[in-house]
Amino acid sequence: MTAGILVLCGFMVSWAALASHGSDFRPETDDMSGLVRDQASHNADQAKQVAELRAKVDQLSKTQVSDPTVARSIDALSPRAGLTAVSGNAVRVTLDDAPLDVKADGIDENLLVVHQQDIQMVANVLWAGGAEAMTIQGQRITSATGIKCVGNTVVLHGVPYAPPYRIEAIGDVDALNSALAESESVRIYREYVTAYRLGWKVENLGTVTMPAFKGSLSLTHATPVAPK
């Protein structure tokens, strides 16, 4: 019986060696983080190519537009759509997770981290306050931008980011600050800031320049709403 088991084990070891071609079957502990980094790099390369192609398309489109009124409309709408770089006075809101020593107190970790809805809430308040252009982590925000939590990171336009999260908005600085100060959603969030030491900071930046959006504008999941 023992001899049979030894023969079977020897066969299995030999088969594994042949099948693996000398490689290790055990997954590396950083496989997932490596995949995320590789995908982020790939997304960044793709975004750069998209930006270059869009610039060519925009230039060709302008040469084909014979009506000067249409051309002026395109130029006027492009900044609002995030398709051209813009400059102006800006406000920055920085959100951050609670310090590690807070997590050691046995508090639910979900209360101690910044979630996608928190970032989206701040962005919505700034838009409502009259923001003319916005970036999150330096990426230009458009009407098609989605913010998604993946593990302990936030993915924006296919690129994962760790905290702190910086939301910057160009517009009337006084109006933007008033919107933040008067928002009920912000007031509730700041209660968590006080209770659990989440990071919250508002700054006036002076004049900044925000880049044009570099990703794809194609909608892959949206469906038109049927007219009533």
N, C-alpha and C positions, 0 to 999 in steps of 0.2 A: 504493500500500500504506500509506504513511505517512498519507495523507489519510483512508483508511478507519479506521485505528486512532484518529486524533484524533476522528473523528465518533463512533466507538463509546464512547470515553472521555467525550466530552461528553454522550452519551445517558445513560451510567451515573451521572454526577454529577448530571444533572438529575433522574433518577429517584430517587436517594437523597435529594435535597433535598425533593422532593415527598412521599416516603414518610415522612420523618422529621418533616415539618411544622415544620422549623426546630430540632428538638431534636438533641442529640448522640448518635450511635449508640454512641460509645465508653463503656464502663461506667466509672463513677466508681471510684476506687481504694478508697473507703470504703463501697461499696455493701453489702458483706457485714456490716461492723460496724454500718452503719445499720439493716440488716434485723434484726440481733440486738437492737439497742437498741429498735427499734419493737416487736418481738415480746415483749421483756421487759416493756415498758410495758403492752402489751396483756394479758399474763399477769397482771401486778399488778392491773390494773383488774378482770379476771375474778375473781381471787382475792378481791378486796374485795367484789364482788357475791355470790360464793358464801358468804362469811362472814356477810354481812347476811341472806341467805336462810336459812342454817343456824340463825342465832340465832332467827329467827322460827319455824322448824320445831321447834327444841328447846323453845321456849316453848309452842307449841301442843301438843307431845307431852306435856309435863308437866301441862298442864291436862286432858288426856284420860286420864291415868293415875290411876285411883281407888284402887289398892292402894298404901298408903304404903311397903310393903316393896319393891315394884318401883321406886318413885320413889327410894328411898334407894340401891338398887342402881345405878340410872342415874347418880346423883350421884357414887357412889363410883368407878365405872368410867370416867367421862368424863375425869378427869385422866390416867389411864394411857393412854387412847386418844388423848390429845392434843387433846381437844375443848374443854378449858377451860384458862384461864391458871393457872399454879402458881407458888408461891414457895418458896424454900429455899436452903440452902447449896449452892454449886456449885464445880465444877472446870472450868477452861478449858484445852484443849490447842490450841496454835497451830502449824500446819504451813505452811512457806513454801518456795518454790523457792530454789535455790542462787544466790548473787550472780552478776552478769554476768561478773565477772573469772574465775570458775571455768569458765564456758562457753568462754572464750577459750583454754583449755589443750588443746582438741581432744578433750575427753571426750564420750562419747555423751550427747546432750542428754536422752535418756529417763531417764538416771540422775540428772539434775539438777533434775527437776520433780516436784511432788506429783501423784500420780495418784488416780483415783477409788478404787482398791482401798486406797490408804493411808488415805484419809479413812474409808472403810468399816471398815477394820481398827481404827482408834482408836474408832470408834463401837461396834463389837462388843465391844471390851475393856471399855468403860465400861458397856455394858448388862450384860455378864457380871459386872462389879464391883458391880452393884446400883443402877445409875442409875434414877431414878424418872421423869425427864423429860429431854429433850435438845433442843438447837438446833444447827444448823449455819448459820453466817452469819446468825444471828438468826432463822432459820426453824424452826418447831417440827417435830420428826421424829416420824413415825408408823410403824406396821408396813408401810404401803404406800409409804413414801418410797423413791425410787430416786435414786442418785447416778450421773451420767454425764459422762464427759469429752467435750468438743467443742473440738477444737483445743487452745489453751492455757488454756481455762477449764473450770470444772466447772458443770454445769447441775443445779439443784436445784428441783424443782417448776416447771420451765419457765423458771426465771430463771438466766441465766449469771453466774458469779462468778469473779473473778480472785483469785490468792493475795494475801495470806496467808489461810488457811482456819482459822476459829475454831470448834471443837467445844466446846460447853458442856454440862455434865451436872449435874443436881440429884440429891443423894443423900447418903449417908454419905461425907464427904470423905476420911476416913482409908481407908475401904474402896476408894474410887475410885482414890486415889493408890497403894494397894497393888496393885490390879489392873494399873495401868500399869507399876509397877516390876517386877512378877513375870511379865508377859506375854512369852513367847518371841517373838511377832510384833513387839512393840515393841522388844525387844532387837535383833532383826535390822534393823529400820528404823533404829534409832539408830546402827548400824554405818555405814549410808549417810550419816547425819547427820554423823558424824565424818569419813568419807572425802571427802565431797563438799560439806560445809558447807550441807546442807539446814537449813531453819529448824525448830527444835523447842523448844517452851516449854510448861511446865505451871505453872498458877497456881491458887491458891485464891482465889475471888472473894468469899467471904462470902455474904450473902443476895442473891439475884437473883430477878426475876420473869420467867418465860417466857410468851410469848403463846400463845393457842390456835392450833391449826393452821387456816389460812384457805383451803386448797385443796379440791379435790373429793376425796371418799372413794370415788367409783365406780371399780371395777376393770374395765378395758377389755381386759386380756390374760390374766387369771387364769382357770384352769379347775378345776373341782372334782376332787378325787382320788376315784376309785371305791373304795368300801369293799371290803375284802378278805373 
